[in-house]
């Protein structure tokens, strides 16, 4: 299996890095490393997570983020990395605009 990140997921991660870097210098690099590790685990565990509305999702280990992804042709495609503290309706709206789950 391979991993691919959508442009939107990359932007989600960049926003998270910027947010935490403003809280404390260096924290942005830490969240980048943590989210990269969490996303990398999809190489082994992609496809075993719970599904909702046709999307697989897993929680990041150290920060309150949910990684939403799909599997297509043996590729785990990450479509969103969303702050779990968002209103569920906001997250649903973001996901709806990213892709139509199969």
C-alpha distances in whole Angstrom, upper triangle without the diagonal:
4,7,10,13,16,20,21,19,20,23,23,22,25,27,26,27,30,31,31,32,35,36,36,35,32,30,28,26,26,24,22,21,21,18,16,16,15,13,11,11,8,6,8,10,8,10,13,15,18,19,22,23,19,17,15,17,17,20,20,21,24,25,26,23,20,17,17,13,12,9,10,9,5,5,7,10,13,16,19,20,23,26,26,30,30,32,30,31,30,27,27,28,26,23,25,25,22,20,21,19,19
4,7,10,13,16,18,16,16,20,20,19,21,24,24,24,27,29,28,29,32,33,33,32,29,28,26,24,24,22,19,19,19,16,14,14,14,11,9,11,8,6,10,11,9,12,15,16,19,19,22,23,20,17,15,17,17,19,19,21,23,24,25,21,19,16,15,12,12,10,10,9,7,5,6,8,11,14,17,18,21,24,25,29,29,31,29,30,29,25,26,27,24,22,24,24,20,19,21,19,19
4,7,10,13,15,12,13,16,16,15,18,20,20,20,23,25,25,26,29,30,30,29,26,25,22,21,21,19,16,16,16,13,11,12,12,8,8,10,7,7,11,11,9,12,15,15,18,18,20,21,18,15,14,14,14,17,16,18,21,21,21,18,16,12,12,10,10,9,10,11,9,6,5,6,7,11,13,14,18,21,22,25,25,27,26,27,25,22,23,24,21,18,21,21,17,17,19,17,18
4,7,10,12,10,10,14,14,14,16,19,19,19,22,24,24,25,28,29,29,28,26,25,22,21,21,19,16,17,17,14,12,14,13,10,10,13,10,11,14,15,12,14,17,17,19,19,20,20,18,15,14,15,16,18,17,20,22,21,21,18,16,13,12,10,10,10,10,12,11,7,6,5,6,9,11,13,16,20,21,25,24,26,25,26,24,21,21,22,19,17,19,18,14,14,17,16,17
4,6,8,6,6,10,11,10,12,15,15,16,18,20,21,22,24,26,26,26,24,22,19,18,19,17,14,15,15,12,11,13,13,9,11,13,12,13,16,16,13,15,18,17,19,18,19,20,18,15,14,14,15,16,15,19,20,19,19,15,14,11,10,9,11,12,13,15,14,10,8,6,5,6,8,10,13,17,19,22,21,23,22,23,21,18,19,19,16,14,17,16,12,13,16,16,18
4,5,5,6,9,10,11,13,14,16,17,19,20,22,23,25,26,27,27,25,24,20,20,21,18,16,18,18,15,14,17,16,12,14,17,15,16,19,19,16,17,20,19,20,19,19,19,17,14,15,15,16,18,17,21,22,20,20,16,15,12,11,10,11,13,13,16,16,12,11,7,6,5,8,10,13,17,19,22,20,22,21,21,19,16,17,17,13,12,14,13,9,10,14,14,17
4,5,5,6,9,10,11,12,14,15,17,18,20,21,23,25,26,25,24,23,19,19,21,18,16,18,19,15,15,18,18,15,17,20,18,19,23,22,19,21,24,22,23,22,22,21,20,17,18,18,19,20,19,22,23,21,21,17,17,14,13,13,15,17,17,19,19,16,14,11,9,8,9,11,14,17,20,22,20,23,22,22,19,17,18,17,13,13,15,13,10,12,16,17,20
4,5,5,6,9,10,10,12,14,15,16,19,20,21,23,25,24,23,22,18,19,20,17,15,18,18,15,15,18,17,15,17,20,18,20,23,22,19,21,23,21,22,20,19,19,18,16,17,16,17,18,17,21,21,19,18,15,14,12,11,12,14,17,18,20,21,17,15,11,9,7,7,9,10,14,16,19,17,19,18,18,15,13,15,14,10,10,12,10,8,11,14,16,19
4,5,5,6,9,10,11,12,14,15,17,18,20,22,23,23,21,19,16,17,18,14,12,15,15,11,12,15,13,11,14,16,15,17,20,19,16,18,20,18,19,18,18,18,17,14,14,13,14,15,14,17,18,16,15,12,11,9,9,10,12,15,16,19,19,15,13,10,6,5,4,6,9,12,14,17,16,18,18,18,16,13,15,15,11,11,14,12,9,12,15,16,19
4,5,5,6,9,10,11,12,14,16,16,19,20,21,21,19,18,14,14,16,13,11,13,14,11,11,14,14,11,14,17,16,18,21,20,18,20,23,21,22,22,22,22,21,18,18,16,17,17,15,18,18,16,17,14,14,12,12,13,15,18,19,21,20,17,14,12,9,9,8,8,11,14,17,19,18,21,21,21,18,16,18,18,14,14,17,15,13,15,19,19,22
4,5,5,6,9,10,10,12,14,15,17,19,20,20,19,17,14,15,17,14,12,15,16,13,14,17,16,15,17,20,19,21,24,23,21,23,25,23,24,23,22,23,22,19,19,18,18,18,17,20,19,17,17,14,14,13,14,15,18,20,21,24,24,20,18,15,12,10,9,9,11,13,16,18,17,19,20,20,17,15,17,16,13,14,16,14,12,15,19,20,23
4,6,5,6,9,10,11,13,14,16,17,19,19,18,16,13,14,15,12,11,14,14,11,12,16,14,13,16,18,18,20,23,22,20,21,23,21,21,20,20,20,20,17,17,15,15,15,13,17,16,13,13,10,11,10,11,13,17,19,21,24,23,20,17,14,11,10,7,6,7,9,12,14,13,16,16,17,14,12,15,14,11,12,15,14,12,15,18,19,22
4,5,5,6,9,10,11,12,14,16,17,16,15,13,10,11,12,9,7,11,11,8,9,13,12,11,14,16,16,19,21,20,19,21,23,21,22,22,21,23,22,19,18,16,15,14,12,15,14,12,12,10,11,10,12,14,17,20,22,24,23,20,17,15,11,11,9,7,9,10,13,15,15,18,19,20,17,15,18,18,14,15,18,17,15,18,21,21,24
4,5,5,6,9,10,10,12,15,15,15,14,13,9,10,12,10,8,12,13,11,12,15,15,14,17,19,20,22,24,24,23,25,26,24,25,25,25,26,25,22,22,19,19,18,15,18,17,14,15,13,15,14,16,18,21,23,25,27,26,22,20,17,14,14,12,10,12,12,16,17,17,20,21,22,19,17,20,20,16,17,21,19,17,20,23,24,27
4,5,5,6,9,10,11,13,15,15,15,13,10,12,14,11,10,14,15,12,14,17,17,16,19,21,22,24,26,26,24,26,27,25,25,25,24,25,25,22,22,20,19,18,16,18,17,14,14,12,14,14,16,18,22,25,26,29,28,25,22,19,16,15,12,10,10,10,14,15,14,17,19,20,16,15,18,18,14,16,19,18,17,20,23,24,28
4,5,5,6,8,10,11,13,13,13,10,7,10,11,8,8,12,11,10,12,15,14,14,17,19,20,23,25,23,23,25,26,23,24,24,23,25,25,21,21,18,17,15,13,15,13,10,11,9,12,13,15,18,21,24,26,29,28,24,21,19,15,15,12,9,9,8,12,13,13,17,18,20,16,15,19,19,15,17,20,19,18,21,24,24,28
4,5,5,6,9,10,11,10,9,8,4,7,8,6,6,10,11,10,12,14,15,15,17,20,21,23,25,25,24,26,27,25,26,27,26,28,28,24,23,21,19,17,14,16,14,11,13,12,15,15,18,20,23,26,28,30,29,25,22,21,17,17,15,12,12,12,15,16,17,20,22,23,20,19,22,22,19,20,24,22,21,24,27,27,30
4,6,5,6,9,10,10,10,9,6,9,11,10,10,14,14,14,15,18,19,19,21,23,24,26,29,28,27,30,31,28,29,29,29,30,30,27,26,23,22,20,17,19,17,14,15,15,18,18,20,23,26,29,30,33,32,28,25,23,20,19,17,14,14,13,17,17,17,21,23,24,20,20,23,23,19,21,25,23,22,25,28,29,32
4,6,5,7,9,10,11,9,7,11,12,10,11,15,15,14,17,19,19,19,22,24,25,27,29,28,27,30,30,27,28,28,27,29,29,26,25,22,21,19,16,18,15,12,13,13,16,17,20,23,26,29,31,34,33,29,26,24,21,20,17,14,13,11,15,14,15,18,20,22,18,18,22,21,19,21,24,23,22,25,28,29,32
4,5,5,6,8,8,6,5,9,9,8,10,13,12,13,15,17,17,18,21,22,24,26,28,27,27,29,30,27,28,28,28,30,30,27,26,23,21,18,15,16,13,10,12,13,16,18,21,23,27,30,32,34,33,29,26,25,21,21,18,15,14,12,15,15,16,20,22,24,21,20,24,24,21,23,26,25,24,27,30,30,34
4,5,5,5,6,5,4,8,9,9,10,13,14,14,16,18,19,20,22,24,26,28,30,29,29,32,32,30,31,31,31,33,33,30,29,25,24,21,18,19,16,14,16,16,19,20,23,26,29,32,34,36,34,31,28,26,23,23,20,17,17,16,19,18,20,23,25,27,24,23,27,26,24,25,29,27,26,29,33,33,36
4,6,7,9,8,8,11,13,12,14,17,17,18,20,22,22,23,25,27,29,31,33,32,32,34,35,32,33,33,33,34,35,31,31,27,26,23,20,21,18,16,17,18,21,22,25,28,31,34,36,39,37,34,31,29,25,25,22,19,18,16,19,18,19,23,25,27,23,23,27,27,24,26,29,28,27,31,34,34,38
4,7,9,8,9,12,12,12,14,17,17,17,20,22,22,23,26,27,29,31,33,32,32,34,34,31,32,33,32,34,35,31,30,27,25,22,19,19,16,14,15,17,20,22,25,28,32,34,37,39,38,34,31,30,26,26,23,19,18,16,18,17,19,22,25,26,24,23,27,27,25,27,30,29,28,32,35,35,38
4,6,6,8,10,11,11,14,15,16,17,19,21,22,23,25,27,29,31,32,32,32,35,35,32,33,34,34,36,37,33,32,28,26,23,20,20,16,15,17,18,22,23,27,29,33,35,38,40,38,35,32,31,27,27,24,21,20,18,20,20,22,25,27,29,27,26,30,30,27,29,33,32,31,34,37,37,40
4,6,7,9,10,12,13,14,16,17,19,20,22,23,25,26,29,30,32,32,32,35,35,33,34,35,35,37,38,34,33,29,27,24,21,21,17,16,19,20,23,24,28,30,33,35,38,40,38,34,32,30,27,28,25,22,22,20,23,22,24,28,30,32,28,28,31,31,28,30,34,32,31,34,37,37,40
4,5,5,7,9,10,11,13,15,16,17,19,20,21,23,26,27,29,29,29,32,33,31,32,34,34,36,36,32,31,27,25,22,19,18,15,15,18,19,22,22,26,28,31,33,35,37,35,32,29,28,25,26,23,20,21,19,22,22,24,28,30,32,29,27,31,31,28,29,33,32,30,33,36,36,39
4,5,5,6,9,10,10,12,14,15,16,18,20,21,24,25,27,27,27,30,30,28,29,30,31,33,33,29,28,24,22,19,16,15,12,11,14,15,19,19,23,25,29,31,33,35,33,30,27,26,23,24,21,17,18,16,18,19,21,24,26,28,25,24,28,28,25,27,30,29,28,31,34,33,36
4,5,5,6,9,10,11,12,14,15,16,18,20,22,24,26,26,25,28,29,27,28,29,29,31,31,27,26,23,21,18,15,16,13,11,14,14,17,18,21,23,26,28,31,33,31,27,25,23,20,21,18,15,16,15,18,18,20,23,25,27,24,22,26,26,23,24,28,27,25,28,31,31,34
4,6,5,6,9,10,11,12,14,15,16,19,21,22,24,24,24,28,28,27,29,30,30,32,32,28,26,23,21,19,15,16,13,13,16,16,18,18,21,23,26,28,30,32,30,26,24,23,20,21,19,16,18,17,20,21,22,26,27,29,26,24,28,28,25,26,29,28,26,29,32,31,34
4,5,5,6,9,10,11,12,14,15,17,19,21,22,22,23,26,26,25,26,28,29,31,31,27,25,22,19,17,13,12,10,10,14,14,17,17,21,22,26,27,30,32,29,26,23,23,20,21,19,16,17,16,18,19,21,25,26,29,26,24,27,28,25,26,29,29,26,29,32,31,34
4,5,5,6,8,10,10,12,14,15,17,19,21,21,21,24,24,22,23,25,25,27,27,23,22,18,16,14,10,10,8,7,11,10,13,14,17,19,23,24,27,29,27,24,21,20,17,18,15,12,13,12,15,16,18,22,22,25,22,20,23,24,21,22,25,25,23,25,28,27,30
4,5,5,6,9,10,10,12,14,16,18,20,20,20,23,24,22,24,25,26,27,27,23,21,19,17,15,11,12,11,10,13,12,14,13,17,18,21,23,25,27,25,21,19,18,15,17,15,12,14,14,17,18,20,23,24,26,23,21,24,24,21,21,25,24,22,24,27,26,29
4,6,5,6,9,10,10,12,15,16,18,18,19,22,23,21,24,25,27,29,28,24,22,19,17,15,11,11,10,11,14,14,15,15,18,19,22,23,25,27,24,21,19,19,16,18,17,14,16,16,18,20,22,26,26,28,26,23,26,27,24,24,27,27,24,26,29,28,30
4,5,5,6,9,10,11,13,15,16,16,17,20,20,19,21,22,24,26,26,22,19,16,14,12,8,8,7,8,11,11,13,12,16,17,20,22,25,26,24,21,18,18,15,17,16,12,14,14,15,18,20,23,23,26,24,21,24,25,22,22,26,26,23,25,28,26,29
4,5,5,6,8,10,11,14,15,15,15,18,18,17,19,20,21,23,22,19,16,14,11,10,7,8,8,8,10,9,10,9,12,14,17,19,21,23,21,18,15,15,12,14,12,9,11,12,14,16,18,21,21,23,21,18,21,22,19,19,22,22,19,21,24,23,25
4,5,5,6,9,10,12,14,14,14,18,19,18,20,21,23,25,23,20,17,15,13,13,10,11,12,12,14,12,13,11,14,14,17,18,20,22,19,16,14,14,12,14,13,11,14,15,17,20,21,24,24,26,24,21,23,24,21,20,24,23,20,22,25,23,25
4,5,5,6,9,10,12,12,13,17,17,16,19,21,23,25,24,20,17,15,13,12,9,9,10,12,14,13,13,12,15,15,18,18,21,22,19,17,14,15,13,16,15,13,16,17,18,21,22,26,25,27,26,22,25,26,23,22,26,26,23,24,26,24,26
4,5,5,7,10,11,10,11,14,14,13,16,17,19,22,21,17,14,12,9,8,6,7,9,10,12,10,10,8,12,12,15,16,19,21,18,16,13,14,11,14,13,11,13,14,15,18,20,22,22,24,23,19,21,23,21,19,23,23,20,22,24,22,23
4,5,6,8,10,10,9,12,14,13,15,16,18,20,19,15,12,11,9,10,8,10,12,13,14,11,10,8,10,10,12,13,16,18,15,12,9,10,8,11,11,9,13,15,16,19,20,23,21,24,22,19,20,22,19,17,21,21,18,19,21,19,21
4,5,6,8,9,9,13,14,14,17,19,21,23,21,18,15,14,12,13,11,12,14,15,17,15,14,11,13,12,14,14,17,18,15,12,10,11,11,14,14,13,17,18,19,23,24,26,25,27,26,22,24,26,23,21,24,24,21,21,23,21,23
4,5,6,6,7,11,11,12,15,17,20,22,20,17,14,12,10,11,10,11,14,15,17,15,14,11,13,12,14,14,17,18,15,13,11,13,12,15,16,14,17,19,19,22,24,26,25,27,26,22,24,26,23,21,25,25,22,22,24,21,22
4,5,5,4,8,9,10,13,14,17,19,17,14,11,10,9,12,11,13,16,17,18,15,13,10,11,9,11,10,13,14,11,10,7,10,9,13,14,13,16,19,19,22,23,25,23,26,25,21,22,24,21,19,22,23,19,19,20,18,19
4,6,6,9,11,13,16,17,20,22,19,17,14,14,13,15,15,16,19,20,21,19,17,14,14,12,13,11,13,13,10,9,8,11,12,16,17,17,20,22,22,26,27,29,27,29,28,24,25,27,25,22,25,25,22,21,23,20,20
4,6,9,9,11,15,17,20,23,20,18,14,14,13,15,15,16,19,21,22,19,18,15,16,14,14,13,15,15,12,12,10,14,14,18,19,19,21,23,23,27,28,30,28,30,30,26,26,29,26,24,27,28,24,24,24,22,22
4,6,6,8,11,13,17,19,17,15,11,11,10,12,13,14,18,19,19,17,15,13,13,12,12,11,15,16,12,12,10,13,13,16,17,17,19,21,20,24,25,27,25,27,27,23,24,26,24,21,24,26,22,22,22,19,19
4,6,7,10,12,15,17,14,12,8,9,9,13,14,15,19,19,19,17,14,11,11,9,9,8,11,12,9,9,6,10,10,13,15,15,18,20,20,23,24,26,23,25,25,21,21,23,21,18,21,22,19,18,19,16,16
4,6,8,9,12,14,12,10,7,9,10,14,16,17,21,21,21,18,15,12,11,9,8,7,10,12,10,10,8,11,12,14,16,16,19,21,20,24,24,25,22,24,24,21,20,23,21,18,20,22,19,17,17,14,14
4,7,9,13,15,13,12,8,9,9,13,15,16,20,21,20,18,15,13,13,11,11,11,14,16,13,14,11,14,14,17,18,18,19,21,20,24,24,25,22,25,25,21,21,24,23,20,22,24,22,20,20,16,16
4,7,10,13,12,9,6,6,6,10,12,14,18,18,17,15,12,10,10,10,11,11,15,17,15,15,12,14,13,15,15,15,16,18,16,20,21,22,19,21,22,18,18,21,20,17,19,22,19,19,18,15,16
4,7,10,10,8,6,6,7,10,14,16,19,19,17,15,12,11,10,11,11,13,16,19,18,17,14,15,15,16,15,16,16,18,15,19,19,19,16,19,20,16,16,19,19,16,18,21,19,18,17,14,15
4,7,6,5,4,6,9,12,16,18,21,20,18,16,12,12,9,9,9,11,15,18,17,17,14,14,14,14,14,15,15,18,16,19,19,19,15,17,18,15,13,17,16,13,15,18,16,15,14,10,11
4,5,5,7,8,11,13,17,19,22,21,18,16,12,12,10,11,11,14,16,20,20,19,16,16,15,14,14,15,14,16,15,17,16,16,12,13,15,12,10,14,14,11,12,15,15,14,12,10,11
4,6,9,10,14,16,20,23,25,23,21,18,15,14,11,11,11,14,16,19,20,19,17,16,15,14,14,16,16,18,17,19,18,17,13,13,15,12,10,12,13,10,10,13,13,12,10,7,9
4,7,10,13,17,19,23,25,24,22,19,15,14,10,9,8,10,12,16,16,16,14,13,13,12,14,16,17,19,18,21,20,19,16,16,17,14,12,14,14,11,11,14,13,10,8,5,6
4,6,10,13,16,19,22,20,18,15,11,10,6,6,6,9,12,15,15,14,11,11,10,9,10,12,13,16,15,19,17,18,14,15,16,12,11,13,13,9,11,13,11,10,9,6,8
4,7,11,13,16,19,18,17,14,10,8,6,5,6,8,12,15,14,13,10,10,9,10,11,12,13,16,15,18,18,19,16,17,18,14,13,16,15,12,14,16,14,13,13,9,11
4,7,10,13,16,15,13,10,7,5,4,6,9,11,15,18,17,15,11,11,9,10,9,10,10,13,11,15,15,16,14,16,16,12,13,16,14,11,14,16,14,14,15,12,14
4,7,9,12,12,11,9,6,5,7,9,11,13,17,20,18,16,12,13,11,12,11,10,11,12,11,14,15,17,15,18,18,14,15,18,16,14,18,19,17,18,18,16,18
4,6,9,9,7,6,5,6,9,11,15,17,20,23,21,19,15,16,13,14,12,9,10,10,8,12,14,16,15,18,17,14,16,19,17,16,19,21,19,20,21,19,21
4,6,6,7,5,6,7,11,13,16,18,22,24,22,19,16,16,13,14,12,9,10,10,9,13,15,18,17,20,19,16,18,20,18,17,21,22,20,21,23,21,23
4,6,8,8,10,11,14,16,19,21,24,27,24,22,18,19,16,18,16,13,13,13,12,15,17,20,20,23,22,19,21,24,22,21,25,26,24,25,27,25,27
4,7,9,11,13,16,19,22,24,27,30,27,25,21,21,18,20,17,13,14,12,12,14,17,20,20,24,22,20,23,25,22,22,26,27,25,27,29,27,29
4,6,9,11,15,18,21,24,27,29,27,25,21,21,17,18,15,11,11,9,9,10,13,17,17,20,19,16,20,22,19,20,23,24,22,25,27,25,28
4,7,10,13,17,20,23,26,29,27,25,21,20,17,17,13,10,9,6,5,7,10,13,14,17,15,13,17,19,17,17,21,22,20,23,24,23,26
4,7,10,13,17,20,23,26,24,21,18,17,13,13,10,6,5,4,5,8,10,13,13,16,14,11,14,16,14,14,18,18,17,19,21,20,23
4,6,10,13,16,20,23,21,19,15,14,11,11,8,6,5,6,6,10,10,13,11,14,13,10,12,15,12,12,15,16,15,16,18,16,19
4,6,10,13,16,19,18,15,11,10,7,8,6,5,7,9,9,13,13,16,14,16,15,11,13,15,13,11,15,16,13,14,16,15,17
4,7,11,14,17,16,14,10,9,6,6,5,6,8,11,11,15,14,16,13,15,14,10,11,13,11,8,12,13,10,11,12,11,13
4,7,10,13,12,10,7,5,4,5,7,9,11,15,15,18,18,19,17,18,17,13,13,15,13,10,13,14,11,10,11,9,11
4,7,10,10,8,6,5,7,8,10,13,15,18,18,22,21,22,19,20,20,16,15,17,15,12,13,15,11,10,10,8,9
4,7,6,5,5,6,9,11,13,16,18,22,22,25,25,26,23,24,23,20,19,21,19,15,17,18,15,13,13,10,10
4,6,5,7,7,11,12,16,18,21,24,25,28,27,28,25,26,25,22,21,22,20,17,18,18,15,13,13,11,10
4,5,8,10,14,15,19,21,24,28,28,32,31,32,29,30,29,26,25,26,24,21,21,22,19,16,16,14,13
4,7,9,13,15,18,20,23,26,27,31,30,32,29,30,29,26,25,27,24,21,23,23,20,18,18,16,15
4,6,9,12,15,17,20,24,24,28,27,29,27,28,27,23,23,24,22,19,20,21,17,15,16,14,14
4,6,9,12,14,17,20,20,24,24,26,23,24,23,20,20,21,19,16,18,19,15,14,15,13,14
4,6,9,12,15,18,19,23,22,24,21,22,21,18,18,19,16,13,15,15,12,11,13,11,13
4,6,8,11,14,16,19,18,20,19,20,18,15,15,16,13,11,14,14,10,11,13,12,14
4,7,10,13,15,18,17,18,16,17,15,12,12,13,10,8,11,10,7,8,11,10,13
4,6,10,11,14,13,15,14,15,13,9,11,12,8,7,11,10,8,10,13,13,16
4,7,9,12,12,14,14,15,13,10,12,13,10,10,14,14,11,14,16,16,19
4,6,9,8,11,10,12,10,7,10,11,9,9,13,13,12,15,17,17,20
4,5,6,9,10,13,10,8,12,13,11,12,16,16,16,18,20,20,23
4,5,8,8,12,10,8,12,14,13,13,16,18,17,19,21,20,23
4,7,8,11,10,10,13,15,14,15,18,19,19,22,23,23,26
4,6,8,6,7,10,11,11,13,15,16,17,19,21,21,24
4,5,5,7,9,10,11,13,14,16,17,20,20,20,24
4,5,5,6,9,10,11,12,14,16,17,18,17,21
4,5,5,6,9,10,10,13,14,16,16,17,20
4,5,5,6,9,10,11,13,15,16,17,21
4,5,5,6,9,10,11,13,14,14,18
4,5,5,6,9,10,11,12,12,16
4,5,5,6,9,11,12,13,17
4,6,5,7,9,11,13,17
4,5,5,7,8,9,13
4,6,6,7,9,12
4,6,8,11,14
4,7,9,13
4,6,9
4,6
4
